[in-house]
Amino acid sequence: MAMSNHSRVLLGLVAFTLSAAVVDRIAVVVGGTVITETEVLQEARLEAFLNQGPLDLSAAQRKTAAGRLVDQQLVRNEMRIGSYPPPTPAEVDSMLANFRKENFANEQQYRAALEKYGITEDLLKQHLSWQLAAIRFTDLRFGMPDSNQQSADRVRPGGAMPKGDVDQQMDAWLKEARAGAKVQFKPGAFQ
């Protein structure tokens, strides 16, 4: 059976559209939530940028970044259950301004660093917003006073916080949450 010109054009368009689609490999599945390789790479890039360290996208670093994303997803799941106030755009802008002031002499150095690490300012703001939201969750859930300034002061580059009872409680909660969650690391994403 011969194909009409119209059918050939339509088939060609479908093939072109399918070949133009961007496919992102699944790196981890947490319950029903997928974490992609792109998200893992972004996390690794953001971590290096915030710590002003070397950009390491090795399999080991990607696996470490994926582990952080699993923890973040578990916290997000818990935050959905409770009423945890999100940071305001002004608070995120303030955190970004403080970070820039502490780490870069000028706008040109800041922009060059964003480019070097392969991240955008919007992605950085999303990450800082998440850090502040996670700190607030931790403070509210594990007993720290509910103070926006205290939460903002606890945020450190790369998401590290001072160790103490609250952090020990959080670590224990995360260990329990991981044990109760179905977490699947896809080996092909970390080779």
ChimeraX commands (.cxc) that place a marker at each C-alpha (Angstrom):
marker #1 position 0.00,0.00,0.00 radius 0.5
marker #1 position 1.51,3.32,-1.09 radius 0.5
marker #1 position 1.73,6.23,1.27 radius 0.5
marker #1 position 0.37,9.58,0.17 radius 0.5
marker #1 position 2.54,12.68,0.25 radius 0.5
marker #1 position 0.38,14.00,3.08 radius 0.5
marker #1 position 1.01,10.83,5.13 radius 0.5
marker #1 position 4.78,11.03,4.48 radius 0.5
marker #1 position 4.89,14.65,5.62 radius 0.5
marker #1 position 2.87,13.83,8.74 radius 0.5
marker #1 position 5.06,10.82,9.53 radius 0.5
marker #1 position 8.18,12.93,9.02 radius 0.5
marker #1 position 6.86,15.62,11.33 radius 0.5
marker #1 position 6.07,13.06,14.04 radius 0.5
marker #1 position 9.55,11.54,13.72 radius 0.5
marker #1 position 11.17,14.99,13.90 radius 0.5
marker #1 position 9.10,15.93,16.95 radius 0.5
marker #1 position 10.02,12.71,18.73 radius 0.5
marker #1 position 13.71,13.11,17.95 radius 0.5
marker #1 position 13.66,16.69,19.23 radius 0.5
marker #1 position 12.27,15.66,22.63 radius 0.5
marker #1 position 14.76,15.88,25.46 radius 0.5
marker #1 position 14.95,12.71,27.48 radius 0.5
marker #1 position 16.24,12.97,31.04 radius 0.5
marker #1 position 17.29,9.73,32.69 radius 0.5
marker #1 position 15.74,8.79,36.02 radius 0.5
marker #1 position 18.40,8.78,38.74 radius 0.5
marker #1 position 16.35,8.01,41.85 radius 0.5
marker #1 position 12.75,7.23,42.70 radius 0.5
marker #1 position 11.48,8.19,46.16 radius 0.5
marker #1 position 8.07,6.63,46.63 radius 0.5
marker #1 position 6.28,7.88,43.54 radius 0.5
marker #1 position 8.54,10.90,42.98 radius 0.5
marker #1 position 11.21,10.83,40.28 radius 0.5
marker #1 position 14.54,12.61,40.66 radius 0.5
marker #1 position 16.27,13.07,37.32 radius 0.5
marker #1 position 19.94,13.13,36.39 radius 0.5
marker #1 position 19.57,16.82,35.58 radius 0.5
marker #1 position 18.34,17.52,39.10 radius 0.5
marker #1 position 21.24,15.53,40.56 radius 0.5
marker #1 position 23.74,17.49,38.46 radius 0.5
marker #1 position 22.12,20.79,39.46 radius 0.5
marker #1 position 22.36,19.82,43.13 radius 0.5
marker #1 position 26.06,18.96,42.75 radius 0.5
marker #1 position 26.71,22.24,40.93 radius 0.5
marker #1 position 24.81,24.28,43.53 radius 0.5
marker #1 position 26.65,22.60,46.40 radius 0.5
marker #1 position 30.03,23.36,44.83 radius 0.5
marker #1 position 28.99,26.95,44.07 radius 0.5
marker #1 position 27.68,27.64,47.57 radius 0.5
marker #1 position 30.83,26.19,49.12 radius 0.5
marker #1 position 33.02,27.91,46.51 radius 0.5
marker #1 position 34.74,24.56,46.02 radius 0.5
marker #1 position 35.87,22.66,42.97 radius 0.5
marker #1 position 33.15,21.46,40.62 radius 0.5
marker #1 position 33.18,17.67,40.90 radius 0.5
marker #1 position 30.61,15.78,38.85 radius 0.5
marker #1 position 32.13,12.34,39.43 radius 0.5
marker #1 position 29.88,9.35,40.03 radius 0.5
marker #1 position 30.59,9.51,43.77 radius 0.5
marker #1 position 29.65,13.20,43.98 radius 0.5
marker #1 position 26.51,12.63,41.91 radius 0.5
marker #1 position 25.50,9.84,44.28 radius 0.5
marker #1 position 26.10,12.12,47.28 radius 0.5
marker #1 position 24.00,14.85,45.63 radius 0.5
marker #1 position 21.27,12.30,44.91 radius 0.5
marker #1 position 21.29,11.33,48.58 radius 0.5
marker #1 position 20.71,14.97,49.55 radius 0.5
marker #1 position 17.83,15.15,47.06 radius 0.5
marker #1 position 16.28,12.04,48.60 radius 0.5
marker #1 position 16.43,13.68,52.03 radius 0.5
marker #1 position 14.95,16.87,50.58 radius 0.5
marker #1 position 12.09,14.91,49.04 radius 0.5
marker #1 position 11.34,13.21,52.35 radius 0.5
marker #1 position 11.24,16.63,54.04 radius 0.5
marker #1 position 9.01,18.01,51.26 radius 0.5
marker #1 position 6.62,15.09,51.76 radius 0.5
marker #1 position 6.44,15.86,55.47 radius 0.5
marker #1 position 6.05,19.60,54.85 radius 0.5
marker #1 position 3.00,18.89,52.68 radius 0.5
marker #1 position 1.33,17.26,55.67 radius 0.5
marker #1 position 1.94,20.18,58.04 radius 0.5
marker #1 position 1.55,23.91,57.71 radius 0.5
marker #1 position 5.04,25.21,57.23 radius 0.5
marker #1 position 5.30,28.80,56.03 radius 0.5
marker #1 position 7.31,29.28,52.84 radius 0.5
marker #1 position 9.96,31.99,52.70 radius 0.5
marker #1 position 8.96,35.24,51.07 radius 0.5
marker #1 position 10.74,36.45,47.93 radius 0.5
marker #1 position 12.17,39.33,50.00 radius 0.5
marker #1 position 13.73,36.87,52.46 radius 0.5
marker #1 position 15.29,34.89,49.62 radius 0.5
marker #1 position 16.59,38.09,48.01 radius 0.5
marker #1 position 18.10,39.09,51.34 radius 0.5
marker #1 position 19.84,35.71,51.69 radius 0.5
marker #1 position 21.17,36.02,48.15 radius 0.5
marker #1 position 22.41,39.57,48.78 radius 0.5
marker #1 position 24.21,38.44,51.95 radius 0.5
marker #1 position 25.79,35.49,50.16 radius 0.5
marker #1 position 26.97,37.69,47.31 radius 0.5
marker #1 position 28.37,40.30,49.71 radius 0.5
marker #1 position 30.30,37.66,51.66 radius 0.5
marker #1 position 31.68,35.80,48.63 radius 0.5
marker #1 position 32.11,38.19,45.70 radius 0.5
marker #1 position 33.76,41.56,45.37 radius 0.5
marker #1 position 31.50,42.66,42.53 radius 0.5
marker #1 position 28.72,41.72,40.12 radius 0.5
marker #1 position 31.17,40.58,37.44 radius 0.5
marker #1 position 32.80,38.00,39.77 radius 0.5
marker #1 position 29.38,36.73,40.85 radius 0.5
marker #1 position 28.17,36.32,37.25 radius 0.5
marker #1 position 31.43,34.63,36.25 radius 0.5
marker #1 position 31.05,32.15,39.12 radius 0.5
marker #1 position 27.46,31.35,38.12 radius 0.5
marker #1 position 28.70,30.62,34.61 radius 0.5
marker #1 position 31.68,28.59,35.83 radius 0.5
marker #1 position 29.42,26.31,37.89 radius 0.5
marker #1 position 26.76,26.14,35.18 radius 0.5
marker #1 position 23.88,27.51,37.22 radius 0.5
marker #1 position 21.47,30.40,36.87 radius 0.5
marker #1 position 20.50,32.99,39.43 radius 0.5
marker #1 position 16.92,31.70,39.33 radius 0.5
marker #1 position 18.11,28.19,40.16 radius 0.5
marker #1 position 20.24,29.59,42.99 radius 0.5
marker #1 position 17.25,31.52,44.37 radius 0.5
marker #1 position 15.11,28.37,44.27 radius 0.5
marker #1 position 17.82,26.53,46.17 radius 0.5
marker #1 position 18.17,29.27,48.78 radius 0.5
marker #1 position 14.39,29.35,49.19 radius 0.5
marker #1 position 14.43,25.59,49.74 radius 0.5
marker #1 position 17.25,25.90,52.29 radius 0.5
marker #1 position 15.33,28.49,54.28 radius 0.5
marker #1 position 12.11,26.44,54.10 radius 0.5
marker #1 position 13.99,23.31,55.27 radius 0.5
marker #1 position 15.58,25.20,58.16 radius 0.5
marker #1 position 12.17,26.49,59.23 radius 0.5
marker #1 position 10.74,22.99,59.00 radius 0.5
marker #1 position 13.57,21.71,61.19 radius 0.5
marker #1 position 13.15,24.54,63.69 radius 0.5
marker #1 position 9.39,24.03,63.98 radius 0.5
marker #1 position 9.45,20.24,63.91 radius 0.5
marker #1 position 12.33,19.70,66.30 radius 0.5
marker #1 position 11.94,22.52,68.78 radius 0.5
marker #1 position 13.90,25.60,67.77 radius 0.5
marker #1 position 12.11,28.89,68.38 radius 0.5
marker #1 position 10.14,30.11,65.37 radius 0.5
marker #1 position 12.20,33.07,64.34 radius 0.5
marker #1 position 12.80,33.95,60.73 radius 0.5
marker #1 position 16.09,35.62,61.55 radius 0.5
marker #1 position 17.34,32.65,63.54 radius 0.5
marker #1 position 16.41,30.36,60.67 radius 0.5
marker #1 position 18.16,32.60,58.16 radius 0.5
marker #1 position 21.22,32.82,60.42 radius 0.5
marker #1 position 21.44,29.01,60.59 radius 0.5
marker #1 position 21.72,28.64,56.82 radius 0.5
marker #1 position 25.30,28.06,55.78 radius 0.5
marker #1 position 26.76,27.70,52.30 radius 0.5
marker #1 position 25.90,24.28,50.95 radius 0.5
marker #1 position 23.12,23.81,53.46 radius 0.5
marker #1 position 25.33,22.84,56.38 radius 0.5
marker #1 position 24.04,23.82,59.79 radius 0.5
marker #1 position 25.67,23.89,63.21 radius 0.5
marker #1 position 25.42,20.48,64.90 radius 0.5
marker #1 position 23.28,20.12,68.00 radius 0.5
marker #1 position 20.28,18.36,69.44 radius 0.5
marker #1 position 17.99,19.65,66.69 radius 0.5
marker #1 position 20.27,18.34,63.98 radius 0.5
marker #1 position 20.65,15.00,65.75 radius 0.5
marker #1 position 16.86,14.72,65.95 radius 0.5
marker #1 position 16.60,15.63,62.27 radius 0.5
marker #1 position 19.23,13.03,61.34 radius 0.5
marker #1 position 17.35,10.36,63.32 radius 0.5
marker #1 position 14.05,11.38,61.69 radius 0.5
marker #1 position 15.59,11.24,58.21 radius 0.5
marker #1 position 17.05,7.79,58.92 radius 0.5
marker #1 position 13.60,6.58,59.99 radius 0.5
marker #1 position 11.89,8.27,57.03 radius 0.5
marker #1 position 14.37,6.67,54.60 radius 0.5
marker #1 position 13.77,3.26,56.16 radius 0.5
marker #1 position 10.02,3.68,55.66 radius 0.5
marker #1 position 10.23,5.06,52.13 radius 0.5
marker #1 position 10.75,3.10,48.96 radius 0.5
marker #1 position 13.95,4.63,47.58 radius 0.5
marker #1 position 15.46,3.25,44.38 radius 0.5
marker #1 position 18.79,4.51,43.05 radius 0.5
marker #1 position 19.09,3.68,39.35 radius 0.5
marker #1 position 22.64,2.33,38.87 radius 0.5
marker #1 position 22.99,3.60,35.30 radius 0.5
marker #1 position 22.74,7.20,36.50 radius 0.5
marker #1 position 25.85,6.91,38.68 radius 0.5
marker #1 position 28.37,5.24,36.42 radius 0.5
marker link #1:1,2 radius 0.2
marker link #1:2,3 radius 0.2
marker link #1:3,4 radius 0.2
marker link #1:4,5 radius 0.2
marker link #1:5,6 radius 0.2
marker link #1:6,7 radius 0.2
marker link #1:7,8 radius 0.2
marker link #1:8,9 radius 0.2
marker link #1:9,10 radius 0.2
marker link #1:10,11 radius 0.2
marker link #1:11,12 radius 0.2
marker link #1:12,13 radius 0.2
marker link #1:13,14 radius 0.2
marker link #1:14,15 radius 0.2
marker link #1:15,16 radius 0.2
marker link #1:16,17 radius 0.2
marker link #1:17,18 radius 0.2
marker link #1:18,19 radius 0.2
marker link #1:19,20 radius 0.2
marker link #1:20,21 radius 0.2
marker link #1:21,22 radius 0.2
marker link #1:22,23 radius 0.2
marker link #1:23,24 radius 0.2
marker link #1:24,25 radius 0.2
marker link #1:25,26 radius 0.2
marker link #1:26,27 radius 0.2
marker link #1:27,28 radius 0.2
marker link #1:28,29 radius 0.2
marker link #1:29,30 radius 0.2
marker link #1:30,31 radius 0.2
marker link #1:31,32 radius 0.2
marker link #1:32,33 radius 0.2
marker link #1:33,34 radius 0.2
marker link #1:34,35 radius 0.2
marker link #1:35,36 radius 0.2
marker link #1:36,37 radius 0.2
marker link #1:37,38 radius 0.2
marker link #1:38,39 radius 0.2
marker link #1:39,40 radius 0.2
marker link #1:40,41 radius 0.2
marker link #1:41,42 radius 0.2
marker link #1:42,43 radius 0.2
marker link #1:43,44 radius 0.2
marker link #1:44,45 radius 0.2
marker link #1:45,46 radius 0.2
marker link #1:46,47 radius 0.2
marker link #1:47,48 radius 0.2
marker link #1:48,49 radius 0.2
marker link #1:49,50 radius 0.2
marker link #1:50,51 radius 0.2
marker link #1:51,52 radius 0.2
marker link #1:52,53 radius 0.2
marker link #1:53,54 radius 0.2
marker link #1:54,55 radius 0.2
marker link #1:55,56 radius 0.2
marker link #1:56,57 radius 0.2
marker link #1:57,58 radius 0.2
marker link #1:58,59 radius 0.2
marker link #1:59,60 radius 0.2
marker link #1:60,61 radius 0.2
marker link #1:61,62 radius 0.2
marker link #1:62,63 radius 0.2
marker link #1:63,64 radius 0.2
marker link #1:64,65 radius 0.2
marker link #1:65,66 radius 0.2
marker link #1:66,67 radius 0.2
marker link #1:67,68 radius 0.2
marker link #1:68,69 radius 0.2
marker link #1:69,70 radius 0.2
marker link #1:70,71 radius 0.2
marker link #1:71,72 radius 0.2
marker link #1:72,73 radius 0.2
marker link #1:73,74 radius 0.2
marker link #1:74,75 radius 0.2
marker link #1:75,76 radius 0.2
marker link #1:76,77 radius 0.2
marker link #1:77,78 radius 0.2
marker link #1:78,79 radius 0.2
marker link #1:79,80 radius 0.2
marker link #1:80,81 radius 0.2
marker link #1:81,82 radius 0.2
marker link #1:82,83 radius 0.2
marker link #1:83,84 radius 0.2
marker link #1:84,85 radius 0.2
marker link #1:85,86 radius 0.2
marker link #1:86,87 radius 0.2
marker link #1:87,88 radius 0.2
marker link #1:88,89 radius 0.2
marker link #1:89,90 radius 0.2
marker link #1:90,91 radius 0.2
marker link #1:91,92 radius 0.2
marker link #1:92,93 radius 0.2
marker link #1:93,94 radius 0.2
marker link #1:94,95 radius 0.2
marker link #1:95,96 radius 0.2
marker link #1:96,97 radius 0.2
marker link #1:97,98 radius 0.2
marker link #1:98,99 radius 0.2
marker link #1:99,100 radius 0.2
marker link #1:100,101 radius 0.2
marker link #1:101,102 radius 0.2
marker link #1:102,103 radius 0.2
marker link #1:103,104 radius 0.2
marker link #1:104,105 radius 0.2
marker link #1:105,106 radius 0.2
marker link #1:106,107 radius 0.2
marker link #1:107,108 radius 0.2
marker link #1:108,109 radius 0.2
marker link #1:109,110 radius 0.2
marker link #1:110,111 radius 0.2
marker link #1:111,112 radius 0.2
marker link #1:112,113 radius 0.2
marker link #1:113,114 radius 0.2
marker link #1:114,115 radius 0.2
marker link #1:115,116 radius 0.2
marker link #1:116,117 radius 0.2
marker link #1:117,118 radius 0.2
marker link #1:118,119 radius 0.2
marker link #1:119,120 radius 0.2
marker link #1:120,121 radius 0.2
marker link #1:121,122 radius 0.2
marker link #1:122,123 radius 0.2
marker link #1:123,124 radius 0.2
marker link #1:124,125 radius 0.2
marker link #1:125,126 radius 0.2
marker link #1:126,127 radius 0.2
marker link #1:127,128 radius 0.2
marker link #1:128,129 radius 0.2
marker link #1:129,130 radius 0.2
marker link #1:130,131 radius 0.2
marker link #1:131,132 radius 0.2
marker link #1:132,133 radius 0.2
marker link #1:133,134 radius 0.2
marker link #1:134,135 radius 0.2
marker link #1:135,136 radius 0.2
marker link #1:136,137 radius 0.2
marker link #1:137,138 radius 0.2
marker link #1:138,139 radius 0.2
marker link #1:139,140 radius 0.2
marker link #1:140,141 radius 0.2
marker link #1:141,142 radius 0.2
marker link #1:142,143 radius 0.2
marker link #1:143,144 radius 0.2
marker link #1:144,145 radius 0.2
marker link #1:145,146 radius 0.2
marker link #1:146,147 radius 0.2
marker link #1:147,148 radius 0.2
marker link #1:148,149 radius 0.2
marker link #1:149,150 radius 0.2
marker link #1:150,151 radius 0.2
marker link #1:151,152 radius 0.2
marker link #1:152,153 radius 0.2
marker link #1:153,154 radius 0.2
marker link #1:154,155 radius 0.2
marker link #1:155,156 radius 0.2
marker link #1:156,157 radius 0.2
marker link #1:157,158 radius 0.2
marker link #1:158,159 radius 0.2
marker link #1:159,160 radius 0.2
marker link #1:160,161 radius 0.2
marker link #1:161,162 radius 0.2
marker link #1:162,163 radius 0.2
marker link #1:163,164 radius 0.2
marker link #1:164,165 radius 0.2
marker link #1:165,166 radius 0.2
marker link #1:166,167 radius 0.2
marker link #1:167,168 radius 0.2
marker link #1:168,169 radius 0.2
marker link #1:169,170 radius 0.2
marker link #1:170,171 radius 0.2
marker link #1:171,172 radius 0.2
marker link #1:172,173 radius 0.2
marker link #1:173,174 radius 0.2
marker link #1:174,175 radius 0.2
marker link #1:175,176 radius 0.2
marker link #1:176,177 radius 0.2
marker link #1:177,178 radius 0.2
marker link #1:178,179 radius 0.2
marker link #1:179,180 radius 0.2
marker link #1:180,181 radius 0.2
marker link #1:181,182 radius 0.2
marker link #1:182,183 radius 0.2
marker link #1:183,184 radius 0.2
marker link #1:184,185 radius 0.2
marker link #1:185,186 radius 0.2
marker link #1:186,187 radius 0.2
marker link #1:187,188 radius 0.2
marker link #1:188,189 radius 0.2
marker link #1:189,190 radius 0.2
marker link #1:190,191 radius 0.2
view
